[in-house]
């Protein structure tokens, strides 16, 4: 039984994860919800680590940026990320993207 509060959508978006100290790593977002995502990356991360995240959405002119997020879990090159702070324009774009993904799933 899945007890998540937010619906998650399977995606395949190129992403850049930024942590401290000023390191960036390329990854792939594998599923996405309003409050977080699951990503794959070769970079070592740990639970509780604060990061920022940006990801490219096909057909969008610029990446969606998550200003502040926390790594919730990490295993085997995959990690769960919980979104903490998202600027209003990016939150609106994320909401529109999730709405579109939901429509495609139902369509």
Secondary structure by P-SEA (a helix, b strand, c coil): cccccbbbbbbbbbbccccccbbbbbbbbccccccccccccccccccccccccccccccccbbbbbcbbbbccccccbbbbbbccccaaaaaaaaaaaaaaaaaaac
